[in-house]
Amino acid sequence: MAEGADQLDAAVTWLIENAAGDPSVPGSASFNLLMLAGTVLGGWQMARAAQAVINDPGPVAGDTAFCDAKLATVRFYAEHIMPRAGAYAQAATAGTDALQSLSIDAL
C-alpha cells in the first residue's frame, strides 16, 4: 500500500512539474494516472476493510466465513491488483515522445 501511495504521489508531482512546459502532457498521462489512482485508492479501501475485520468486526464477529472471505479478497487484491500500480505509474510518467511521433494524418 505504501509503495502504491508513493507511486501515485510521484506521478502527480511529475504531472504538475511537466504540464506547464508541454500542453500535451496531461492528455498523455491522464488514462494511466487515473488507473493508478483507482488502483491505489481501491487498495486503501481494501486495507480499511481488512483492519475492520481484524480490529473491530462488530456485527460480523460471529460470521467466520464472511471474515475469512473478506481477508482472502484483500489478499487477492494486494497480490494481483496492487502490483499494476507500478506499471500505471511508469506509463503515466513516460512523457509525450511516443504520442508526438505520430502525425495527425496517421490517426
C-alpha positions in Angstrom: 0.0 0.0 0.0 2.8 2.4 0.9 4.6 1.7 -2.3 1.4 2.4 -4.3 0.8 5.6 -2.5 4.4 6.7 -3.1 4.0 5.9 -6.8 0.8 7.9 -7.0 2.4 10.9 -5.3 5.4 10.8 -7.6 3.2 10.6 -10.7 1.1 13.5 -9.6 4.2 15.5 -8.8 5.6 14.6 -12.2 2.4 15.8 -13.9 2.4 19.1 -12.1 6.1 19.7 -12.9 5.8 18.8 -16.6 2.3 20.0 -17.6 3.2 23.7 -17.8 6.0 23.1 -20.2 4.1 20.8 -22.6 0.3 21.1 -23.0 0.1 17.5 -24.3 1.4 16.1 -21.0 -1.9 16.0 -19.2 -3.6 14.2 -22.1 -0.8 11.6 -22.4 -0.8 10.9 -18.7 -4.5 11.0 -18.0 -5.6 7.4 -18.6 -2.7 5.8 -16.7 -2.8 8.4 -13.9 -6.5 7.7 -13.3 -5.9 3.9 -13.4 -3.1 4.4 -10.9 -5.3 6.5 -8.6 -8.1 3.9 -8.8 -5.8 1.0 -8.1 -4.2 2.7 -5.1 -7.4 4.1 -3.7 -9.0 0.6 -4.1 -6.1 -0.8 -2.2 -6.7 1.7 0.6 -10.3 0.7 0.9 -9.4 -3.0 0.9 -6.9 -2.3 3.7 -9.6 -0.5 5.7 -11.9 -3.5 5.3 -9.2 -5.8 6.5 -8.5 -3.6 9.5 -12.2 -3.5 10.3 -12.5 -7.3 10.2 -9.3 -7.8 12.3 -9.6 -5.0 14.8 -13.3 -4.4 15.3 -15.5 -6.9 13.5 -18.6 -5.7 15.3 -21.8 -7.2 13.7 -19.8 -9.7 11.6 -17.7 -11.0 14.5 -19.5 -14.4 14.6 -19.5 -14.8 10.9 -16.2 -16.5 10.4 -16.9 -17.4 6.7 -17.5 -13.7 5.9 -14.4 -12.6 7.8 -12.3 -15.2 6.1 -13.7 -14.3 2.6 -13.0 -10.6 3.3 -9.4 -11.3 4.2 -8.9 -13.6 1.2 -10.3 -10.9 -1.1 -8.0 -8.3 0.4 -5.0 -10.7 -0.1 -6.0 -11.3 -3.7 -6.2 -7.5 -4.3 -2.8 -7.0 -2.7 -1.1 -9.8 -4.7 -2.9 -9.4 -8.1 -4.2 -5.9 -8.5 -1.8 -3.6 -6.5 1.3 -4.6 -8.5 -0.3 -2.9 -11.5 0.2 0.5 -9.8 3.9 0.4 -10.8 3.1 -0.1 -14.4 0.5 2.6 -14.4 2.9 5.0 -12.8 5.6 4.2 -15.3 3.2 4.7 -18.2 1.7 7.9 -16.8 5.2 9.5 -16.5 6.6 8.2 -19.8 6.2 11.6 -21.4 4.8 12.5 -24.8 7.5 11.4 -27.2 5.6 8.3 -28.4 2.4 10.3 -28.7 4.1 13.1 -30.6 5.8 10.7 -33.0 2.5 10.1 -34.9 1.4 12.7 -37.4 -2.2 13.8 -37.3 -2.6 12.2 -40.8 -1.6 8.8 -39.3 -4.5 9.0 -36.9 
